Amino acid sequence: MTEAEDNVKQDKPDRQTEVTVNGRGVVLDGKEATGLEIKQAAIKQGVPIQENFVLQEELPNGSSKIIGDTDVVHLRPHLKFTAIRHDDNS
């Protein structure tokens, strides 16, 4: 493998993980992503949210955890997120 090919290989994500954002499947590249990157990927893949929405990880015990734009999430299959308007009082 040439050095150029090796550099290209390093630039490509080594895996993809499908998570759920507002009930829709979203494919993310790599092993981790920030809250903002998750929202941006969801938007690009057709989830009707905006970057300024609040992102929450839905935990198995029924509670949720807010994920800030700079918070890093270690990606694994079956993660579920909801994104809501900041002023949503529901």
The first five atom37 places (N, CA, C, CB, O) and aatype in JSON, in Angstrom:
{
  "aatype": [12, 16, 6, 0, 6, 3, 2, 19, 11, 5, 3, 11, 14, 3, 1, 5, 16, 6, 19, 16, 19, 2, 7, 1, 7, 19, 19, 10, 3, 7, 11, 6, 0, 16, 7, 10, 6, 9, 11, 5, 0, 0, 9, 11, 5, 7, 19, 14, 9, 5, 6, 2, 13, 19, 10, 5, 6, 6, 10, 14, 2, 7, 15, 15, 11, 9, 9, 7, 3, 16, 3, 19, 19, 8, 10, 1, 14, 8, 10, 11, 13, 16, 0, 9, 1, 8, 3, 3, 2, 15],
  "atom_mask": [
    [1, 1, 1, 1, 1],
    [1, 1, 1, 1, 1],
    [1, 1, 1, 1, 1],
    [1, 1, 1, 1, 1],
    [1, 1, 1, 1, 1],
    [1, 1, 1, 1, 1],
    [1, 1, 1, 1, 1],
    [1, 1, 1, 1, 1],
    [1, 1, 1, 1, 1],
    [1, 1, 1, 1, 1],
    [1, 1, 1, 1, 1],
    [1, 1, 1, 1, 1],
    [1, 1, 1, 1, 1],
    [1, 1, 1, 1, 1],
    [1, 1, 1, 1, 1],
    [1, 1, 1, 1, 1],
    [1, 1, 1, 1, 1],
    [1, 1, 1, 1, 1],
    [1, 1, 1, 1, 1],
    [1, 1, 1, 1, 1],
    [1, 1, 1, 1, 1],
    [1, 1, 1, 1, 1],
    [1, 1, 1, 0, 1],
    [1, 1, 1, 1, 1],
    [1, 1, 1, 0, 1],
    [1, 1, 1, 1, 1],
    [1, 1, 1, 1, 1],
    [1, 1, 1, 1, 1],
    [1, 1, 1, 1, 1],
    [1, 1, 1, 0, 1],
    [1, 1, 1, 1, 1],
    [1, 1, 1, 1, 1],
    [1, 1, 1, 1, 1],
    [1, 1, 1, 1, 1],
    [1, 1, 1, 0, 1],
    [1, 1, 1, 1, 1],
    [1, 1, 1, 1, 1],
    [1, 1, 1, 1, 1],
    [1, 1, 1, 1, 1],
    [1, 1, 1, 1, 1],
    [1, 1, 1, 1, 1],
    [1, 1, 1, 1, 1],
    [1, 1, 1, 1, 1],
    [1, 1, 1, 1, 1],
    [1, 1, 1, 1, 1],
    [1, 1, 1, 0, 1],
    [1, 1, 1, 1, 1],
    [1, 1, 1, 1, 1],
    [1, 1, 1, 1, 1],
    [1, 1, 1, 1, 1],
    [1, 1, 1, 1, 1],
    [1, 1, 1, 1, 1],
    [1, 1, 1, 1, 1],
    [1, 1, 1, 1, 1],
    [1, 1, 1, 1, 1],
    [1, 1, 1, 1, 1],
    [1, 1, 1, 1, 1],
    [1, 1, 1, 1, 1],
    [1, 1, 1, 1, 1],
    [1, 1, 1, 1, 1],
    [1, 1, 1, 1, 1],
    [1, 1, 1, 0, 1],
    [1, 1, 1, 1, 1],
    [1, 1, 1, 1, 1],
    [1, 1, 1, 1, 1],
    [1, 1, 1, 1, 1],
    [1, 1, 1, 1, 1],
    [1, 1, 1, 0, 1],
    [1, 1, 1, 1, 1],
    [1, 1, 1, 1, 1],
    [1, 1, 1, 1, 1],
    [1, 1, 1, 1, 1],
    [1, 1, 1, 1, 1],
    [1, 1, 1, 1, 1],
    [1, 1, 1, 1, 1],
    [1, 1, 1, 1, 1],
    [1, 1, 1, 1, 1],
    [1, 1, 1, 1, 1],
    [1, 1, 1, 1, 1],
    [1, 1, 1, 1, 1],
    [1, 1, 1, 1, 1],
    [1, 1, 1, 1, 1],
    [1, 1, 1, 1, 1],
    [1, 1, 1, 1, 1],
    [1, 1, 1, 1, 1],
    [1, 1, 1, 1, 1],
    [1, 1, 1, 1, 1],
    [1, 1, 1, 1, 1],
    [1, 1, 1, 1, 1],
    [1, 1, 1, 1, 1]
  ],
  "atom_positions": [
    [[0.86, -1.18, 0.0], [0.0, 0.0, 0.0], [0.9, 1.23, 0.0], [-0.98, 0.0, 1.24], [1.86, 1.32, 0.77]],
    [[0.58, 2.18, -0.86], [1.36, 3.4, -0.92], [1.01, 4.32, 0.24], [1.14, 4.13, -2.26], [-0.01, 4.12, 0.91]],
    [[1.85, 5.31, 0.49], [1.57, 6.26, 1.57], [0.28, 7.02, 1.3], [2.73, 7.24, 1.73], [-0.48, 7.29, 2.23]],
    [[0.02, 7.37, 0.04], [-1.22, 8.09, -0.31], [-2.45, 7.22, -0.03], [-1.21, 8.51, -1.81], [-3.44, 7.71, 0.5]],
    [[-2.37, 5.93, -0.4], [-3.49, 5.03, -0.12], [-3.7, 4.86, 1.37], [-3.25, 3.66, -0.78], [-4.84, 4.78, 1.84]],
    [[-2.62, 4.79, 2.12], [-2.71, 4.66, 3.57], [-3.36, 5.9, 4.18], [-1.31, 4.44, 4.18], [-4.17, 5.77, 5.09]],
    [[-3.02, 7.08, 3.68], [-3.63, 8.32, 4.18], [-5.11, 8.36, 3.87], [-2.94, 9.54, 3.57], [-5.9, 8.8, 4.71]],
    [[-5.52, 7.91, 2.68], [-6.93, 7.88, 2.32], [-7.67, 6.92, 3.23], [-7.12, 7.47, 0.84], [-8.76, 7.22, 3.71]],
    [[-7.07, 5.75, 3.49], [-7.7, 4.77, 4.37], [-7.88, 5.36, 5.77], [-6.85, 3.49, 4.44], [-8.91, 5.11, 6.4]],
    [[-6.92, 6.12, 6.27], [-7.03, 6.72, 7.59], [-8.12, 7.78, 7.64], [-5.72, 7.32, 8.0], [-8.71, 7.99, 8.69]],
    [[-8.4, 8.44, 6.51], [-9.42, 9.47, 6.47], [-10.83, 8.89, 6.48], [-9.22, 10.34, 5.26], [-11.77, 9.57, 6.88]],
    [[-10.99, 7.66, 6.03], [-12.31, 7.04, 5.98], [-12.68, 6.53, 7.37], [-12.34, 5.87, 4.94], [-11.83, 6.04, 8.11]],
    [[-13.96, 6.65, 7.71], [-14.38, 6.11, 9.01], [-14.22, 4.6, 9.0], [-15.85, 6.49, 9.33], [-14.41, 3.95, 7.98]],
    [[-13.88, 4.05, 10.16], [-13.66, 2.61, 10.22], [-14.94, 1.83, 10.46], [-12.67, 2.29, 11.28], [-14.94, 0.6, 10.4]],
    [[-16.02, 2.53, 10.74], [-17.29, 1.82, 10.91], [-18.45, 2.81, 10.82], [-17.33, 1.07, 12.25], [-18.29, 4.02, 10.95]],
    [[-19.61, 2.23, 10.61], [-20.84, 3.01, 10.62], [-21.77, 2.38, 11.65], [-21.51, 3.06, 9.2], [-21.81, 1.17, 11.82]],
    [[-22.52, 3.25, 12.32], [-23.47, 2.79, 13.35], [-24.8, 3.45, 13.09], [-22.96, 3.12, 14.78], [-24.87, 4.65, 12.84]],
    [[-25.87, 2.66, 13.14], [-27.2, 3.24, 12.99], [-27.8, 3.47, 14.37], [-28.12, 2.31, 12.15], [-27.85, 2.58, 15.21]],
    [[-28.24, 4.7, 14.58], [-28.94, 5.08, 15.81], [-30.31, 5.58, 15.4], [-28.14, 6.18, 16.62], [-30.61, 5.65, 14.21]],
    [[-31.14, 5.92, 16.36], [-32.47, 6.44, 16.07], [-32.57, 7.86, 16.62], [-33.57, 5.54, 16.69], [-32.23, 8.12, 17.77]],
    [[-33.04, 8.78, 15.78], [-33.3, 10.15, 16.2], [-34.76, 10.45, 15.87], [-32.32, 11.18, 15.49], [-35.15, 10.41, 14.7]],
    [[-35.56, 10.75, 16.88], [-36.99, 11.0, 16.71], [-37.67, 9.9, 15.91], [-37.21, 12.35, 16.02], [-38.51, 10.15, 15.04]],
    [[-37.3, 8.66, 16.23], [-37.95, 7.51, 15.61], [-37.44, 7.14, 14.23], [0.0, 0.0, 0.0], [-37.97, 6.2, 13.62]],
    [[-36.44, 7.84, 13.72], [-35.92, 7.55, 12.38], [-34.48, 7.07, 12.47], [-36.01, 8.8, 11.48], [-33.7, 7.56, 13.29]],
    [[-34.13, 6.11, 11.63], [-32.77, 5.61, 11.58], [-31.82, 6.65, 11.01], [0.0, 0.0, 0.0], [-32.11, 7.29, 10.0]],
    [[-30.68, 6.82, 11.66], [-29.63, 7.74, 11.22], [-28.31, 6.99, 11.28], [-29.6, 9.05, 12.1], [-27.96, 6.41, 12.31]],
    [[-27.57, 7.0, 10.18], [-26.28, 6.32, 10.12], [-25.18, 7.33, 10.41], [-26.07, 5.65, 8.72], [-25.1, 8.4, 9.8]],
    [[-24.32, 6.97, 11.37], [-23.21, 7.83, 11.77], [-21.89, 7.11, 11.49], [-23.31, 8.21, 13.28], [-21.79, 5.89, 11.66]],
    [[-20.9, 7.87, 11.06], [-19.58, 7.32, 10.77], [-18.69, 7.41, 12.0], [-18.93, 8.05, 9.58], [-18.77, 8.38, 12.76]],
    [[-17.85, 6.42, 12.19], [-16.86, 6.45, 13.26], [-17.34, 5.83, 14.54], [0.0, 0.0, 0.0], [-18.43, 5.26, 14.61]],
    [[-16.5, 5.96, 15.56], [-16.78, 5.35, 16.86], [-17.44, 6.3, 17.84], [-15.52, 4.82, 17.45], [-18.01, 5.86, 18.84]],
    [[-17.36, 7.61, 17.55], [-17.98, 8.58, 18.43], [-18.4, 9.8, 17.63], [-17.02, 8.99, 19.56], [-17.92, 10.04, 16.52]],
    [[-19.32, 10.57, 18.22], [-19.82, 11.78, 17.58], [-20.26, 12.75, 18.67], [-21.01, 11.47, 16.6], [-20.65, 12.33, 19.76]],
    [[-20.19, 14.03, 18.37], [-20.68, 15.03, 19.31], [-22.19, 15.15, 19.14], [-19.98, 16.4, 19.11], [-22.76, 14.69, 18.15]],
    [[-22.83, 15.78, 20.09], [-24.26, 16.02, 19.98], [-24.6, 16.79, 18.7], [0.0, 0.0, 0.0], [-25.57, 16.47, 18.02]],
    [[-23.79, 17.8, 18.39], [-24.02, 18.58, 17.17], [-23.86, 17.72, 15.93], [-23.07, 19.78, 17.11], [-24.65, 17.84, 14.99]],
    [[-22.85, 16.86, 15.9], [-22.65, 15.98, 14.74], [-23.83, 15.02, 14.57], [-21.34, 15.19, 14.89], [-24.22, 14.73, 13.44]],
    [[-24.39, 14.54, 15.66], [-25.56, 13.65, 15.57], [-26.73, 14.42, 14.97], [-25.94, 13.09, 16.97], [-27.42, 13.9, 14.08]],
    [[-26.97, 15.63, 15.44], [-28.08, 16.44, 14.89], [-27.83, 16.77, 13.42], [-28.25, 17.75, 15.69], [-28.75, 16.69, 12.61]],
    [[-26.6, 17.12, 13.06], [-26.3, 17.45, 11.66], [-26.51, 16.24, 10.75], [-24.86, 17.96, 11.54], [-27.06, 16.38, 9.66]],
    [[-26.08, 15.06, 11.19], [-26.28, 13.85, 10.4], [-27.77, 13.56, 10.25], [-25.55, 12.65, 11.05], [-28.23, 13.18, 9.18]],
    [[-28.51, 13.73, 11.33], [-29.96, 13.48, 11.28], [-30.62, 14.43, 10.28], [-30.59, 13.65, 12.69], [-31.47, 14.02, 9.49]],
    [[-30.24, 15.69, 10.32], [-30.81, 16.69, 9.39], [-30.5, 16.29, 7.95], [-30.26, 18.12, 9.69], [-31.38, 16.31, 7.09]],
    [[-29.24, 15.93, 7.68], [-28.84, 15.53, 6.32], [-29.6, 14.29, 5.85], [-27.34, 15.26, 6.26], [-29.82, 14.11, 4.65]],
    [[-30.01, 13.44, 6.8], [-30.7, 12.2, 6.45], [-32.21, 12.33, 6.56], [-30.22, 11.08, 7.33], [-32.92, 11.33, 6.6]],
    [[-32.71, 13.58, 6.62], [-34.13, 13.82, 6.49], [-34.95, 13.91, 7.77], [0.0, 0.0, 0.0], [-36.17, 13.99, 7.71]],
    [[-34.31, 13.88, 8.93], [-35.06, 14.03, 10.17], [-35.42, 15.51, 10.32], [-34.23, 13.5, 11.42], [-34.53, 16.36, 10.26]],
    [[-36.7, 15.83, 10.51], [-37.12, 17.24, 10.54], [-36.81, 17.93, 11.88], [-38.62, 17.33, 10.26], [-37.71, 18.21, 12.68]],
    [[-35.53, 18.2, 12.09], [-35.08, 18.92, 13.29], [-34.16, 20.04, 12.83], [-34.35, 17.96, 14.3], [-33.85, 20.16, 11.65]],
    [[-33.73, 20.86, 13.78], [-32.78, 21.92, 13.5], [-31.59, 21.79, 14.44], [-33.45, 23.32, 13.64], [-31.67, 21.14, 15.48]],
    [[-30.47, 22.42, 14.06], [-29.26, 22.32, 14.86], [-29.43, 22.88, 16.27], [-28.13, 23.04, 14.17], [-28.72, 22.46, 17.19]],
    [[-30.35, 23.82, 16.45], [-30.5, 24.42, 17.78], [-31.46, 23.64, 18.68], [-31.0, 25.85, 17.63], [-31.74, 24.08, 19.79]],
    [[-31.96, 22.5, 18.24], [-32.81, 21.67, 19.07], [-31.98, 21.05, 20.2], [-33.5, 20.56, 18.22], [-30.76, 20.91, 20.08]],
    [[-32.65, 20.69, 21.29], [-32.02, 20.0, 22.41], [-32.03, 18.5, 22.11], [-32.75, 20.32, 23.77], [-33.07, 17.93, 21.8]],
    [[-30.86, 17.88, 22.21], [-30.72, 16.45, 21.94], [-30.69, 15.7, 23.27], [-29.44, 16.15, 21.11], [-29.95, 16.07, 24.19]],
    [[-31.49, 14.65, 23.36], [-31.53, 13.82, 24.56], [-31.3, 12.37, 24.18], [-32.88, 13.98, 25.31], [-31.84, 11.9, 23.18]],
    [[-30.51, 11.67, 24.96], [-30.36, 10.24, 24.78], [-31.42, 9.56, 25.63], [-28.92, 9.75, 25.17], [-31.53, 9.84, 26.82]],
    [[-32.19, 8.68, 25.03], [-33.22, 7.92, 25.75], [-32.56, 6.69, 26.35], [-34.41, 7.52, 24.8], [-32.05, 5.83, 25.63]],
    [[-32.56, 6.61, 27.66], [-31.88, 5.53, 28.37], [-32.8, 4.32, 28.56], [-31.38, 6.03, 29.72], [-34.02, 4.48, 28.59]],
    [[-32.23, 3.13, 28.7], [-33.03, 1.91, 28.83], [-33.99, 1.92, 30.02], [-32.12, 0.74, 28.94], [-35.02, 1.24, 29.98]],
    [[-33.67, 2.66, 31.08], [-34.52, 2.67, 32.26], [-35.71, 3.63, 32.13], [-33.7, 3.03, 33.48], [-36.46, 3.83, 33.08]],
    [[-35.87, 4.24, 30.95], [-37.0, 5.14, 30.72], [-36.69, 6.6, 30.96], [0.0, 0.0, 0.0], [-37.51, 7.46, 30.65]],
    [[-35.53, 6.91, 31.51], [-35.16, 8.31, 31.7], [-34.38, 8.79, 30.47], [-34.32, 8.49, 33.0], [-34.14, 8.03, 29.54]],
    [[-33.98, 10.05, 30.5], [-33.21, 10.58, 29.38], [-32.08, 11.45, 29.91], [-34.1, 11.38, 28.43], [-32.11, 11.92, 31.05]],
    [[-31.08, 11.65, 29.06], [-29.91, 12.45, 29.42], [-29.66, 13.46, 28.3], [-28.64, 11.54, 29.65], [-29.57, 13.08, 27.13]],
    [[-29.56, 14.73, 28.66], [-29.3, 15.76, 27.65], [-27.88, 15.63, 27.15], [-29.56, 17.18, 28.23], [-26.93, 15.48, 27.93]],
    [[-27.74, 15.7, 25.83], [-26.43, 15.64, 25.18], [-26.17, 17.02, 24.58], [-26.38, 14.51, 24.07], [-26.85, 17.44, 23.65]],
    [[-25.18, 17.72, 25.12], [-24.82, 19.04, 24.61], [-24.13, 18.95, 23.26], [0.0, 0.0, 0.0], [-23.69, 17.87, 22.85]],
    [[-24.05, 20.07, 22.57], [-23.45, 20.09, 21.24], [-22.01, 19.6, 21.23], [-23.51, 21.48, 20.67], [-21.57, 19.01, 20.25]],
    [[-21.27, 19.84, 22.31], [-19.86, 19.43, 22.36], [-19.64, 18.14, 23.13], [-19.04, 20.52, 22.98], [-18.51, 17.65, 23.21]],
    [[-20.71, 17.57, 23.7], [-20.59, 16.31, 24.42], [-20.31, 15.18, 23.42], [-21.87, 16.01, 25.24], [-20.92, 15.12, 22.36]],
    [[-19.4, 14.3, 23.78], [-19.03, 13.18, 22.91], [-19.81, 11.94, 23.32], [-17.5, 12.91, 22.97], [-19.87, 11.58, 24.5]],
    [[-20.42, 11.3, 22.32], [-21.17, 10.06, 22.53], [-20.41, 8.92, 21.88], [-22.63, 10.17, 21.96], [-20.05, 9.01, 20.7]],
    [[-20.15, 7.86, 22.62], [-19.52, 6.66, 22.07], [-20.64, 5.86, 21.38], [-18.79, 5.8, 23.19], [-21.58, 5.4, 22.03]],
    [[-20.51, 5.72, 20.08], [-21.58, 5.15, 19.28], [-21.66, 3.64, 19.4], [-21.41, 5.54, 17.83], [-20.64, 2.95, 19.41]],
    [[-22.87, 3.16, 19.49], [-23.16, 1.73, 19.47], [-24.58, 1.57, 18.91], [-23.01, 1.08, 20.92], [-25.39, 2.49, 19.01]],
    [[-24.86, 0.41, 18.34], [-26.2, 0.19, 17.78], [-27.27, 0.34, 18.85], [-26.29, -1.19, 17.14], [-27.02, 0.12, 20.04]],
    [[-28.44, 0.7, 18.44], [-29.65, 0.78, 19.27], [-29.7, 2.01, 20.19], [-29.75, -0.44, 20.11], [-30.59, 2.09, 21.03]],
    [[-28.78, 2.96, 20.04], [-28.92, 4.2, 20.79], [-30.13, 4.95, 20.26], [-27.63, 5.07, 20.69], [-30.36, 4.98, 19.05]],
    [[-30.89, 5.55, 21.16], [-32.08, 6.3, 20.76], [-31.97, 7.72, 21.3], [-33.37, 5.62, 21.29], [-31.62, 7.95, 22.45]],
    [[-32.28, 8.67, 20.42], [-32.23, 10.07, 20.77], [-33.54, 10.75, 20.39], [-31.04, 10.77, 20.08], [-34.23, 10.33, 19.46]],
    [[-33.87, 11.78, 21.12], [-34.95, 12.67, 20.71], [-34.35, 14.07, 20.63], [-36.18, 12.62, 21.7], [-33.47, 14.43, 21.4]],
    [[-34.84, 14.83, 19.68], [-34.41, 16.22, 19.52], [-35.67, 17.07, 19.52], [-33.57, 16.42, 18.19], [-36.58, 16.86, 18.72]],
    [[-35.71, 18.03, 20.43], [-36.89, 18.88, 20.56], [-36.48, 20.35, 20.58], [-37.68, 18.53, 21.84], [-35.34, 20.69, 20.89]],
    [[-37.42, 21.19, 20.24], [-37.18, 22.64, 20.31], [-36.81, 23.0, 21.74], [-38.42, 23.45, 19.84], [-37.32, 22.4, 22.69]],
    [[-35.94, 23.96, 21.88], [-35.5, 24.4, 23.2], [-36.66, 24.93, 24.05], [-34.43, 25.48, 23.06], [-36.65, 24.78, 25.27]],
    [[-37.65, 25.53, 23.41], [-38.77, 26.13, 24.14], [-39.97, 25.2, 24.24], [-39.18, 27.41, 23.47], [-41.04, 25.65, 24.66]],
    [[-39.83, 23.93, 23.88], [-40.93, 22.98, 23.95], [-41.19, 22.61, 25.41], [-40.63, 21.71, 23.11], [-40.29, 22.11, 26.08]],
    [[-42.38, 22.86, 25.9], [-42.69, 22.57, 27.3], [-43.47, 21.28, 27.49], [-43.48, 23.7, 27.87], [-44.09, 21.09, 28.53]],
    [[-43.44, 20.4, 26.49], [-44.21, 19.16, 26.6], [-43.57, 18.15, 27.51], [-44.39, 18.54, 25.26], [-44.11, 17.06, 27.69]]
  ]
}
